Amino acid sequence: MKLVEHTLEIFGSYYGQVTEPVARKAVKYPHSEGRTPSTGIGEKHTRDLVVHPSVPS
């Protein structure tokens, strides 16, 4: 899913207040826990970040 397509679901009442660096950290955190293969790195704009769910092994 693209972050930009689910902004209210992801950021809730913080929508419009979350900066790009914070949004990237929000993706990196579940990646560090093995909950998504998405790293939060690689896209120029945060709106282009795509987050994939983990695939059960």
N, C-alpha and C positions, 0 to 999 in steps of 0.2 A: 504494500500500500504506500502511496506517496503521502508524506506528512501533510502537504498542502490540501489534500483531498479529505482529511479527517482532523482538521485543526481544532474544532470545538470538542470533539471526542478525546483528543490527546491532551490538549492544554486546558480545557474546561474554563474556569473563571480567570485563568491567566492569559487567555487568548488576547493578543494585541500587546502584551507586556513581555513576552518571551523573546529574548534576543537570539540571533543566529548562533552564537557560541553556546548558549544554553540549550538550544534545540539539538545541536550536534552532541553535546554531553548526554542529553536525554536518550539518544540512540546508542551512544558508546556504553552506557551503563548496562543495559540488558545484554549487550554483546559481551561485556567482560564476565557476565554470569553464565554465558553459553545459551542465552534465551533467544538470540537471533544471530544469523550469520552476517547481518548488516553491521558495518563498522562506523557509520556516520562520517566516513571520509570518502573523498573522490568526486563529489559534485561541487561545482562552483557556487551554487545557490542552495540554501537549505530547502527551498520549496521543491527542489528536484531530488531530494533524498528519498530513497525507496527503502522501506523496512519490510523484511520478510520474516515470517514466523520460523521458529526452529523446527527442524524435521526430526521427529522421534527416531532414535537409533535402535 
